[in-house]
C-alpha cells in the first residue's frame, strides 16, 4: 500500500512536461483542471441533480396539495361545527323559552286548581254549616214541640175528666167516619 501511495505522491512531484498525472496540491491546481472537472460533474450529474430536484419539487407540490385539501376539509368541518353549534344554541333557546312557558302554564294551572279546590272546600264548609244549622234548628224545634206537647198533655190531663175525655174520643171517631164516607 505504501508503494501505491508513493507512486501517486511521486506523480504529483513530477514535472508537467510530457506526462499525465494528478496534482494533489490544491493551491497549485490550475483553472483548466477545475473547468474540466466542473464540466464532467455538470454533464454527468445534471440528470441526477435534475431528477432529485424534480422529485423534491413534486413532493413539495404534493405536500402543498394535501395541505390545501386538509385545510379545505378542516374549514368545511369548522363550518359544519359552527352550523351545528348555532342549531344547538337555537334549540337550547327554544327549550329554555318553552320550558319557561310550560312552567308558567303549570304554575297557572296549579293556581287555578288550588282556587277551585279552595272554592269547593268553602262550598262544602258552607253546606256543612247550613246542614248543622238546620239540624240544630230541627233539634230545637223537636225539643220545643216535645215540651209544648208535654205541656199540652199536662194541661189536658189536668183539665180533662173522664166524661170530657170520652166525649172527645167519640167526636174524633165521628169525624173519622165522616171522612171515610167522603172518600168513598
Secondary structure in CASP SS format (residue, H / E / C, confidence):
PFRMAT SS
TARGET T0000
AUTHOR 0000-0000-0000
METHOD secondary structure of the structure
MODEL  1
X C 1.00
X H 1.00
X H 1.00
X H 1.00
X H 1.00
X H 1.00
X H 1.00
X H 1.00
X H 1.00
X H 1.00
X H 1.00
X H 1.00
X H 1.00
X C 1.00
X C 1.00
X C 1.00
X C 1.00
X C 1.00
X C 1.00
X C 1.00
X C 1.00
X C 1.00
X C 1.00
X C 1.00
X C 1.00
X H 1.00
X H 1.00
X H 1.00
X C 1.00
X C 1.00
X H 1.00
X H 1.00
X H 1.00
X H 1.00
X H 1.00
X H 1.00
X H 1.00
X H 1.00
X H 1.00
X H 1.00
X H 1.00
X H 1.00
X H 1.00
X H 1.00
X H 1.00
X H 1.00
X H 1.00
X H 1.00
X H 1.00
X H 1.00
X H 1.00
X H 1.00
X H 1.00
X H 1.00
X H 1.00
X H 1.00
X H 1.00
X H 1.00
X H 1.00
X H 1.00
X H 1.00
X H 1.00
X H 1.00
X H 1.00
X H 1.00
X H 1.00
X H 1.00
X H 1.00
X H 1.00
X H 1.00
X H 1.00
X H 1.00
X H 1.00
X H 1.00
X H 1.00
X H 1.00
X H 1.00
X H 1.00
X H 1.00
X H 1.00
X H 1.00
X H 1.00
X H 1.00
X H 1.00
X H 1.00
X H 1.00
X H 1.00
X H 1.00
X H 1.00
X H 1.00
X H 1.00
X H 1.00
X H 1.00
X H 1.00
X H 1.00
X H 1.00
X H 1.00
X H 1.00
X H 1.00
X H 1.00
X H 1.00
X H 1.00
X H 1.00
X H 1.00
X H 1.00
X H 1.00
X H 1.00
X H 1.00
X H 1.00
X H 1.00
X H 1.00
X H 1.00
X H 1.00
X H 1.00
X H 1.00
X H 1.00
X H 1.00
X H 1.00
X H 1.00
X H 1.00
X H 1.00
X H 1.00
X H 1.00
X H 1.00
X H 1.00
X H 1.00
X H 1.00
X H 1.00
X H 1.00
X H 1.00
X H 1.00
X H 1.00
X H 1.00
X H 1.00
X H 1.00
X H 1.00
X H 1.00
X H 1.00
X H 1.00
X H 1.00
X H 1.00
X H 1.00
X H 1.00
X H 1.00
X H 1.00
X H 1.00
X H 1.00
X H 1.00
X H 1.00
X H 1.00
X H 1.00
X H 1.00
X H 1.00
X H 1.00
X H 1.00
X H 1.00
X H 1.00
X H 1.00
X H 1.00
X C 1.00
X C 1.00
X H 1.00
X H 1.00
X H 1.00
X H 1.00
X H 1.00
X H 1.00
X H 1.00
X H 1.00
X H 1.00
X H 1.00
X H 1.00
X H 1.00
X H 1.00
X H 1.00
X H 1.00
X H 1.00
X H 1.00
X H 1.00
X H 1.00
X H 1.00
X H 1.00
X H 1.00
X C 1.00
END
